[in-house]
């Protein structure tokens, strides 16, 4: 399981509530500072929706769960996968 998958689980349901308590923040502050809507965060916490990769990265970075190095490593991994797929098509 990669780091983003774990973070998406932390940003869902009661795990998200506990994470906000631990980080001494709330949905309003996260929405205000990350650009992810309050309603989206509310839906995550209620378990109605799961975070997309992009929104999980944004909130994960805001909460200090993801570093720029983590994002670079993930993009490099995806780039390598795409390169392999392109080679198969030639």
Secondary structure as the mmCIF struct_conf table of DSSP 4:
data_model
#
loop_
_struct_conf.conf_type_id
_struct_conf.id
_struct_conf.beg_label_comp_id
_struct_conf.beg_label_asym_id
_struct_conf.beg_label_seq_id
_struct_conf.end_label_comp_id
_struct_conf.end_label_asym_id
_struct_conf.end_label_seq_id
HELX_RH_AL_P HELX_RH_AL_P1 UNK A 3 UNK A 10
TURN_TY1_P TURN_TY1_P1 UNK A 11 UNK A 11
BEND BEND1 UNK A 12 UNK A 12
HELX_RH_AL_P HELX_RH_AL_P2 UNK A 13 UNK A 22
TURN_TY1_P TURN_TY1_P2 UNK A 23 UNK A 24
HELX_RH_AL_P HELX_RH_AL_P3 UNK A 27 UNK A 34
HELX_RH_AL_P HELX_RH_AL_P4 UNK A 38 UNK A 46
TURN_TY1_P TURN_TY1_P3 UNK A 47 UNK A 47
BEND BEND2 UNK A 48 UNK A 49
HELX_RH_AL_P HELX_RH_AL_P5 UNK A 53 UNK A 62
TURN_TY1_P TURN_TY1_P4 UNK A 63 UNK A 64
BEND BEND3 UNK A 65 UNK A 66
HELX_RH_AL_P HELX_RH_AL_P6 UNK A 68 UNK A 89
#
